[in-house]
Amino acid sequence: MILYHNIFKTRSFHNVEFPSVPRILTILAPAIFRMFQGSKLEPDFSACLPLPPECHTGKMYTNTEIRQHKTSYNILKTISILLALSFCTACATSSISKTGTSFTKPTDSRETLDNTYANHLSHIAKSTDMRNNKTDPATLTDPDDITDQDMLDSALDLCQTSNDSWEHGNLDNALNTLDNAFSLILRVRSENPDILQQKDDLRFTIAKRIVEVYSSRFTTANGFQKAIPLDMNNHVKKALSLFTGQEKSFFIAAYKRSGRYRPFIVTALKKAGLPEELSWLPLIESGFKVHAFSKARALGLWQFIASTGYKFGLKRDLWVDERMDPEKSTYAAIAYLKELHRIFGDWTTALAAYNCGEGTVLKCIRKQKINYLDNFWDLYTILPVETSFYVPKFLAVLHILKNPKAYGIELPPTDKPIQAETVSVNKQVSLKLMAKKIGVQYSLLKKLNPQLRYNCTPNRPFSLRVPAGKGQVLLAKIKDIPIWHPPVPVYIRHRIKRGESLSTLARRYHTNVRSIMVMNRLRSSHIRAGHTLKIPVGKRYYRFSKTRRRFPRRGMKKRLVKYVVKRGDSLWKIAAKFGTTTKTIRRLNYLKSNYLKAGQTLLVPKAAKERKA
């Protein structure tokens, strides 16, 4: 009892909050009664305890979380069973002392709960009458005539009411409503399989909701634990010297751009209960550039890779990439940061995981030979180099912004955010033509909608941002704007086969290596069999792949002869034979290299002796 009381005095264990003692006793009561009646002690812990991670199918857990939840669950279950046994023993002893021989069984556990649930039964009766449109007092439902199905329906209604209270931030009311819902399903005694299945489903739903409500309470009531510590050490000093020296111009330019997006980011962080300092994270990530693209293929203000962005709801298709949407990417980043903070418990380690992924940080933690004490600096030497310097850079930014004069930096005025409104567009139109129709600058419309990949709206309903006051103008003129049709694709897809190279592909499709590398963003000409490349074949890459053919002048034709390349020939041998140069032969035949094939026909100048004759 003392151990149980000490654990639940704080109602948390392993950073997991648990229900109150009354809620535990409520669940244990039926087990105690069944024990007195000779039944097996089987309290249903799943309805009140945090479920093991494997019971949740909709959420991924880390190894650390699984270990913590399993340990907490097993300890709590053991203590609860001991408490039930102690309580039963005490009741039995009291009964024996009164009767002299044996304890007296309770007459009916249902009668014991009648006073507690009287109000609930009355509410169910009223709800049943409302569903059946009963208004005549003579036909109203008596509380004693309530069926098990009526109680389950009312419990389900209470779950929905609890969810509404939770969404509005009223956590206490949400928990009380869930208690009432659970008390109703305790009265269900039917042996009907359908009723039993509904009861089990509701019990699982209520238990999951209780854990979620307690988890949200723990997340939003952390107080000053969410503050990011402004550490100062040699690593932070190195980052400070970088921003005050080599990257000073970058810092000032990024700070100036921050004014466009930071007010919205700060508001979103405050609403989520996260530290306001995190609003400066995009300065390190992207320099507050919405189109920033890293070598790791991370994109946008918060630098999401495609897989992580998809995990947190950022859509990506042919026309739209929401990683470049400042608002949606901010909400995704907040959700990701909250998840990382729940895993690691401190912001410095969470920020490191934001840079390199939680899997990498957890792997480094497992490599340690000592217990992990949530200290980022213990991991500094074993994290990837870029990640280990990522956190000092962020702390250096906070130090500079706290006292810029101390570091010799004069901060310029920030850009003002663009006031905009949203209009729903249901057809594919060009941004340039739209800007002309509503009388705004094309560049301004592009800035307001950076998530659009091709400067046109997608071929589906899309929420377009326009300058404030232009929404009604666009709605009035949207019918006059013609539908934009995409041009013919300027590339084809080619699956690389063994032995192929960029040069062979360029010759086959009448383009060049540079065009292929530009379209596929290749940093080298090395390719692998099995990969797919985009090969440019349209007008867009015409200047890279073709040279306009210039036909020889009329007088020039008489001085040229055709020569068929023989085996063993080279440009140098042919040039020596006809008394000319390799450069002249290449120019006349538009050759891009010295490569020749047997049987190839070349135009070469007549030999000097032949011309004299």
C-alpha positions in Angstrom: 0.0 0.0 0.0 2.8 2.4 0.9 4.6 1.7 -2.4 1.4 2.0 -4.4 0.7 5.3 -2.6 4.2 6.7 -3.3 4.0 5.9 -7.0 0.5 7.4 -7.5 1.1 10.4 -5.2 2.8 12.0 -8.3 0.7 9.9 -10.7 3.6 9.4 -13.0 6.2 6.7 -13.4 8.9 6.6 -16.1 7.6 9.9 -17.5 4.2 8.2 -18.1 1.2 9.6 -16.1 -1.3 7.1 -14.8 -4.9 7.4 -13.6 -5.8 8.3 -10.1 -6.2 5.8 -7.3 -10.0 6.1 -7.3 -10.0 5.1 -11.0 -7.8 2.1 -10.3 -10.1 1.0 -7.4 -13.1 1.4 -9.6 -11.7 -1.2 -12.0 -10.6 -3.5 -9.2 -13.9 -3.5 -7.4 -15.6 -6.1 -9.7 -12.6 -8.4 -9.4 -12.9 -8.2 -5.6 -16.6 -9.1 -5.7 -15.9 -12.0 -8.0 -13.2 -13.2 -5.6 -15.7 -13.2 -2.8 -18.1 -15.2 -5.0 -15.5 -17.9 -5.6 -14.5 -16.6 -9.1 -11.0 -16.2 -10.4 -9.3 -12.9 -9.7 -9.1 -11.3 -13.2 -9.2 -7.5 -13.0 -9.3 -5.8 -16.4 -6.2 -3.7 -16.2 -6.5 -2.7 -19.9 -9.3 -0.3 -19.2 -7.3 1.8 -16.7 -3.6 1.2 -17.2 -1.4 2.6 -20.0 -1.5 -0.1 -22.7 1.7 -1.8 -23.9 3.0 -0.3 -27.1 2.2 -3.4 -29.1 -1.5 -2.9 -28.4 -1.5 0.3 -30.4 -1.6 -0.3 -34.1 -1.7 3.3 -35.2 1.5 4.7 -33.8 5.2 3.7 -34.1 7.2 3.5 -30.8 10.9 3.6 -30.3 12.8 0.9 -28.4 13.2 3.2 -25.4 9.5 3.9 -25.2 8.6 0.3 -25.5 11.0 -0.6 -22.6 9.6 2.2 -20.4 5.9 1.4 -21.1 6.4 -2.4 -20.6 8.2 -1.8 -17.3 5.6 0.7 -16.1 2.8 -1.6 -17.2 4.1 -4.7 -15.5 5.1 -2.9 -12.2 1.7 -1.2 -12.0 -0.2 -4.5 -12.8 1.7 -6.3 -10.0 1.2 -3.6 -7.4 -2.5 -3.4 -8.3 -3.0 -7.2 -7.9 -1.2 -7.0 -4.5 -3.5 -4.1 -3.5 -6.6 -6.1 -4.5 -5.4 -9.1 -2.5 -4.7 -7.0 0.5 -8.1 -5.4 0.2 -9.8 -8.8 -0.1 -7.9 -10.1 2.9 -8.9 -7.2 5.0 -12.5 -7.6 4.0 -12.4 -11.3 4.7 -10.8 -10.8 8.1 -13.5 -8.3 9.0 -16.3 -10.6 8.0 -14.8 -13.6 9.9 -14.5 -11.5 13.1 -18.2 -10.6 12.8 -19.6 -14.1 12.0 -17.1 -16.1 13.9 -16.6 -18.7 11.1 -16.7 -17.3 7.6 -17.0 -14.1 5.8 -20.3 -13.0 4.4 -20.6 -12.6 0.6 -22.1 -9.4 -0.7 -25.7 -9.9 -1.7 -25.3 -8.4 -5.2 -22.6 -6.1 -6.6 -25.3 -4.5 -8.8 -27.1 -3.3 -5.7 -23.9 -1.8 -4.4 -23.5 0.4 -7.4 -27.1 1.5 -7.7 -26.6 4.7 -5.7 -23.5 5.6 -7.7 -25.1 5.1 -11.1 -28.6 6.4 -10.4 -27.9 9.7 -12.1 -26.3 7.9 -15.1 -29.4 5.6 -15.5 -31.7 8.6 -15.4 -29.6 10.3 -18.1 -29.7 7.1 -20.2 -33.5 6.9 -19.9 -33.8 10.5 -21.0 -31.5 9.9 -23.9 -33.4 6.8 -25.0 -36.7 8.8 -24.9 -35.1 11.5 -27.0 -33.9 9.0 -29.6 -37.3 7.4 -29.8 -39.2 10.8 -29.7 -41.1 9.9 -26.6 -42.9 12.9 -24.9 -45.9 11.3 -23.2 -45.2 10.9 -19.5 -47.0 7.6 -19.5 -44.6 6.1 -22.1 -41.3 7.4 -20.7 -38.6 4.8 -20.1 -38.2 3.7 -16.5 -34.5 3.7 -15.4 -35.0 0.0 -14.2 -36.0 -1.0 -17.8 -32.8 0.2 -19.5 -31.2 -2.4 -21.7 -27.5 -3.2 -22.0 -27.6 -1.8 -25.6 -28.9 1.5 -24.2 -26.1 1.7 -21.7 -23.5 1.0 -24.4 -25.0 3.6 -26.7 -24.9 6.2 -23.9 -21.3 5.2 -23.1 -20.4 5.8 -26.7 -22.1 9.2 -26.6 -20.1 10.1 -23.5 -16.8 9.1 -25.3 -17.7 11.6 -28.1 -18.5 14.3 -25.5 -15.2 13.6 -23.8 -13.4 14.0 -27.1 -15.0 17.3 -27.7 -14.0 18.5 -24.2 -10.4 17.3 -24.9 -10.2 19.2 -28.2 -11.4 22.4 -26.4 -8.7 22.0 -23.8 -11.0 21.0 -20.9 -9.0 18.0 -19.7 -10.6 17.5 -16.3 -14.1 17.4 -17.9 -12.8 14.9 -20.5 -11.5 12.6 -17.8 -14.7 12.8 -15.8 -16.8 12.0 -18.8 -14.6 9.0 -19.6 -15.1 7.8 -16.0 -18.8 8.0 -16.4 -18.7 6.1 -19.7 -16.6 3.3 -18.1 -19.0 3.1 -15.1 -21.8 2.5 -17.6 -20.2 -0.5 -19.3 -19.5 -2.0 -15.9 -23.2 -2.6 -15.5 -23.5 -4.6 -18.7 -24.0 -8.2 -17.8 -25.4 -9.6 -21.1 -23.9 -12.8 -22.5 -24.8 -11.8 -26.0 -21.6 -12.1 -28.2 -22.5 -8.8 -30.0 -23.0 -7.0 -26.7 -19.7 -8.4 -25.4 -17.8 -7.4 -28.5 -19.2 -3.8 -28.2 -18.3 -3.7 -24.5 -14.7 -4.8 -25.2 -14.4 -2.2 -28.0 -15.6 0.5 -25.8 -13.3 -0.5 -23.0 -10.4 -0.4 -25.3 -11.5 3.0 -26.7 -11.9 4.5 -23.2 -8.6 3.2 -22.0 -6.8 4.6 -25.0 -8.5 8.0 -24.6 -7.5 8.2 -20.9 -3.9 7.6 -21.8 -4.1 10.2 -24.6 -5.6 12.8 -22.3 -3.0 12.2 -19.6 -0.3 12.3 -22.2 -1.5 15.7 -23.6 -1.7 17.0 -20.0 1.9 16.0 -19.4 3.0 17.6 -22.7 1.3 21.0 -22.2 2.1 21.4 -18.5 5.9 21.1 -18.5 6.5 24.7 -17.2 10.1 25.8 -17.5 11.4 22.4 -18.5 10.8 23.3 -22.1 13.3 26.2 -22.0 16.4 25.7 -24.2 19.5 26.0 -22.1 21.9 28.6 -23.4 25.1 26.7 -22.8 28.5 28.3 -23.5 31.5 26.1 -24.2 34.3 25.8 -26.8 31.9 24.3 -29.4 29.5 27.2 -29.1 32.3 29.7 -29.2 33.5 28.2 -32.4 30.1 28.6 -33.9 30.0 32.2 -32.6 33.3 33.0 -34.4 31.8 31.5 -37.6 28.7 33.8 -37.5 30.7 36.9 -36.6 33.3 36.2 -39.3 33.0 34.1 -42.4 29.2 33.7 -42.3 28.3 37.1 -41.0 26.7 38.3 -44.2 24.6 35.0 -44.4 23.4 35.6 -40.8 22.3 39.2 -41.5 20.6 38.3 -44.7 18.7 35.4 -43.1 17.8 37.5 -40.1 16.3 40.1 -42.5 14.2 37.5 -44.3 12.9 36.0 -41.0 10.4 38.9 -40.7 8.3 37.4 -43.5 7.6 34.1 -41.7 8.6 34.3 -38.1 5.5 36.1 -36.7 3.4 33.1 -37.9 5.9 30.6 -36.6 6.0 32.2 -33.1 2.2 32.2 -32.9 2.1 28.5 -33.9 4.8 27.6 -31.3 3.0 29.4 -28.5 -0.2 27.7 -29.4 1.5 24.3 -29.3 3.2 25.1 -26.0 6.8 25.0 -27.4 9.7 27.4 -26.7 9.6 30.5 -28.8 13.4 30.1 -29.4 12.6 27.3 -31.9 11.3 30.0 -34.3 15.0 30.6 -35.2 15.6 27.0 -36.3 14.9 27.8 -40.0 17.8 30.3 -39.9 20.2 27.3 -39.4 18.2 25.0 -41.6 17.5 27.1 -44.7 18.4 30.7 -44.0 14.6 31.4 -44.1 14.5 30.4 -47.8 11.4 28.5 -48.8 13.1 27.0 -51.9 16.3 25.9 -50.1 17.4 22.5 -51.3 20.2 20.5 -49.5 22.5 17.8 -50.8 20.5 15.3 -48.7 17.4 16.3 -50.8 15.8 18.2 -48.0 13.6 21.0 -49.1 11.8 24.1 -47.8 11.9 26.4 -44.8 12.2 23.5 -42.3 14.3 21.2 -44.6 12.1 18.1 -44.7 13.1 15.1 -46.8 10.2 13.6 -48.7 9.6 10.6 -46.4 9.6 12.6 -43.2 7.4 15.3 -44.8 4.9 12.6 -45.9 4.9 11.1 -42.3 3.7 14.5 -40.9 1.2 15.2 -43.6 3.1 17.2 -46.3 1.8 16.2 -49.7 4.0 16.0 -52.8 2.9 15.4 -56.4 3.6 16.7 -59.9 2.2 20.2 -59.3 2.6 20.9 -55.5 5.3 20.2 -52.9 4.0 21.3 -49.5 7.5 21.2 -48.0 7.8 24.6 -49.5 4.6 25.8 -48.0 5.6 28.0 -45.0 2.5 27.4 -43.0 2.0 23.7 -43.5 5.7 22.9 -43.1 5.7 24.9 -39.8 2.8 22.7 -38.4 4.7 19.6 -39.6 7.9 20.8 -37.9 6.1 21.5 -34.7 4.6 18.0 -34.7 8.0 16.4 -35.3 9.7 18.5 -32.6 7.1 17.6 -30.1 7.5 13.9 -30.9 11.3 14.2 -30.6 11.0 16.0 -27.2 8.8 13.2 -25.9 11.4 10.6 -26.9 14.6 12.3 -25.6 13.3 14.7 -22.9 15.6 17.6 -23.6 15.7 20.1 -26.4 19.4 19.9 -27.4 19.2 16.2 -28.0 15.8 16.6 -29.8 17.4 19.2 -32.1 20.2 16.8 -32.9 17.6 14.2 -33.8 15.8 16.8 -36.0 18.9 17.2 -38.0 20.0 13.6 -38.5 16.9 11.6 -37.5 15.9 10.0 -34.2 17.2 6.6 -35.3 20.8 7.9 -35.6 20.7 9.5 -32.1 19.1 6.4 -30.5 21.9 4.3 -32.1 24.5 6.6 -30.6 22.8 6.3 -27.2 22.9 2.5 -27.3 26.6 2.6 -28.1 27.4 4.3 -24.8 28.7 2.1 -22.0 27.1 4.2 -19.2 23.5 5.1 -18.5 22.3 7.9 -20.7 21.5 11.1 -18.7 19.7 13.1 -21.4 22.9 15.3 -21.9 23.6 16.2 -25.6 27.2 17.0 -24.9 27.8 13.3 -23.9 26.9 12.4 -27.4 28.8 15.2 -29.1 31.8 13.1 -30.2 29.9 10.1 -31.5 27.2 12.0 -33.5 27.8 12.8 -37.2 30.0 15.8 -37.7 27.3 18.0 -39.3 24.8 17.1 -36.5 27.3 17.6 -33.7 28.0 21.1 -34.9 24.3 21.8 -35.7 23.3 22.3 -32.0 26.2 24.7 -31.2 25.3 26.8 -34.3 21.7 27.1 -33.0 22.8 28.0 -29.5 25.2 30.6 -31.1 22.3 32.2 -32.9 20.4 32.5 -29.7 23.4 34.1 -28.0 23.8 36.6 -30.8 20.2 37.6 -30.9 20.1 38.0 -27.1 22.9 40.6 -27.2 24.0 41.4 -30.8 26.1 44.4 -29.8 28.3 42.2 -27.7 29.3 40.3 -30.8 29.7 43.3 -33.1 26.6 42.7 -35.2 24.1 45.4 -36.1 20.8 43.7 -36.9 18.9 45.3 -39.8 15.1 45.8 -39.9 13.3 42.6 -40.9 11.1 42.2 -43.9 7.4 42.6 -43.2 5.1 39.7 -43.7 2.9 39.9 -46.8 -0.8 40.3 -45.9 -2.8 37.7 -47.9 -6.1 35.9 -48.1 -7.0 32.5 -49.5 -9.2 31.7 -52.5 -10.3 28.3 -53.7 -9.4 27.7 -57.4 -11.0 24.8 -59.1 -9.2 24.8 -62.4 -5.7 24.8 -63.7 -4.6 28.4 -64.6 -1.3 30.1 -65.1 0.0 32.3 -62.3 1.4 34.9 -64.8 -2.0 35.3 -66.6 -3.8 35.4 -63.2 -1.5 38.1 -61.9 -2.2 40.2 -65.0 -6.0 39.7 -64.7 -6.2 40.8 -61.0 -3.6 43.5 -61.3 -0.8 42.3 -59.0 2.9 41.5 -59.7 3.7 38.1 -61.0 6.7 37.8 -58.6 4.4 38.7 -55.6 2.0 35.9 -56.5 4.8 33.4 -56.8 6.1 34.4 -53.3 2.7 33.9 -51.8 2.5 30.4 -53.3 6.0 28.9 -53.2 4.6 25.3 -53.0 3.6 25.4 -56.6 6.3 23.7 -58.7 5.5 24.9 -62.2 4.0 28.4 -61.6 0.5 27.2 -62.3 -2.3 25.8 -60.1 -2.8 22.0 -60.1 -5.6 20.3 -62.0 -7.7 19.9 -58.8 -9.2 22.2 -56.2 -6.4 24.3 -54.7 -6.3 27.0 -52.0 -4.4 29.9 -53.6 -3.0 32.8 -51.6 -3.5 36.3 -53.1 -2.7 39.7 -51.7 -5.2 41.1 -49.2 -8.2 42.6 -51.0 -7.7 40.7 -54.2 -9.7 37.6 -53.3 -13.1 39.0 -54.5 -11.4 40.3 -57.7 -10.1 36.9 -58.5 -13.5 35.2 -57.9 -15.1 37.7 -60.2 -12.6 37.2 -63.0 -11.7 33.5 -62.6 -14.2 32.5 -65.4 -12.4 34.8 -67.8 -9.0 33.2 -67.2 -8.5 30.3 -69.7 -7.5 26.9 -68.6 -3.8 26.3 -68.7 -2.7 23.2 -70.6 0.7 21.7 -69.8 3.1 21.6 -72.7 4.3 18.3 -74.3 6.8 16.6 -71.9 10.3 17.7 -72.7 11.8 14.4 -71.7 11.4 10.7 -71.8 12.2 8.1 -69.2 15.0 5.6 -69.9 15.9 2.6 -67.7 19.6 2.2 -67.7 21.0 -1.1 -68.9 24.3 -2.8 -68.3 27.1 -1.2 -70.3 25.3 2.1 -71.0 26.8 5.5 -70.2 25.7 9.1 -70.4 27.6 9.5 -73.6 25.9 6.6 -75.3 22.5 7.7 -74.2 23.2 11.3 -75.4 24.1 10.0 -78.9 21.1 7.7 -79.0 18.6 10.4 -78.1 20.4 13.3 -80.0 21.2 15.3 -76.9 24.3 15.7 -74.8 25.7 14.7 -71.5 25.3 18.1 -69.9 21.5 18.2 -70.7 21.0 14.8 -69.1 23.0 15.8 -66.0 21.1 19.1 -65.6 17.7 17.4 -65.9 18.5 14.7 -63.4 20.6 16.9 -61.0 23.6 14.6 -61.3 26.8 15.6 -59.7 28.9 13.1 -61.7 28.6 11.1 -64.9 28.6 7.8 -63.0 25.3 5.9 -63.5 24.1 2.5 -62.4 22.1 -0.2 -64.3 18.5 -0.4 -63.1 18.1 3.3 -62.4 15.8 5.5 -64.4 16.9 8.7 -66.1 15.0 11.6 -67.6 16.4 12.2 -71.1 15.7 15.7 -72.6 14.3 15.5 -76.1 12.1 18.7 -76.3 12.6 22.3 -77.4 13.6 23.3 -73.9 16.9 21.5 -74.2 17.4 22.2 -77.9 20.2 24.6 -77.3 22.2 22.0 -75.4 21.6 19.1 -77.8 21.6 20.4 -81.3 23.5 23.0 -83.3 21.8 24.6 -86.2 23.3 23.1 -89.4 25.0 25.5 -91.7 25.1 24.3 -95.3 28.3 24.9 -97.3 28.3 27.9 -99.6 27.8 27.3 -103.3 31.4 27.7 -104.2 32.5 25.5 -101.4 30.8 22.4 -102.7 33.2 22.2 -105.7 36.2 22.0 -103.4 34.8 19.2 -101.2 34.8 15.4 -101.8 33.2 12.5 -100.0 35.4 10.1 -98.2 34.2 6.8 -96.7 36.0 5.9 -93.5 37.9 2.6 -93.6 39.0 0.4 -90.9 42.1 1.8 -89.1 41.4 5.4 -90.3 41.5 8.3 -87.9 40.9 12.0 -88.3 44.6 12.7 -88.2 45.4 10.2 -91.0 42.5 11.5 -93.2 43.6 15.1 -92.6 47.2 14.2 -93.5 46.0 12.4 -96.7 44.0 15.4 -97.9 46.4 18.1 -96.7 44.0 19.6 -94.2 43.5 19.7 -90.4 41.4 17.6 -88.0 39.6 20.8 -86.9 38.5 21.6 -90.5 37.1 18.1 -90.9 35.2 18.2 -87.6 33.8 21.6 -88.5 32.6 20.5 -91.9 30.9 17.4 -90.6 29.7 18.8 -87.2 31.6 16.2 -85.2 31.6 16.7 -81.4 34.6 14.2 -80.9 37.3 12.4 -82.8 35.3 9.2 -82.7 34.8 7.6 -86.2 33.1 4.5 -87.4 34.1 2.3 -90.4 31.7 3.1 -93.3 31.0 6.6 -92.1 30.9 9.2 -94.9 32.8 12.5 -94.4 33.1 15.7 -96.4 36.8 16.7 -96.7 38.5 19.4 -98.8 40.1 18.2 -102.0 43.8 17.7 -101.9 45.9 20.7 -103.1 47.4 18.7 -105.9 44.0 17.7 -107.2 42.7 21.2 -107.1 45.7 22.5 -109.2 45.1 19.8 -111.8 
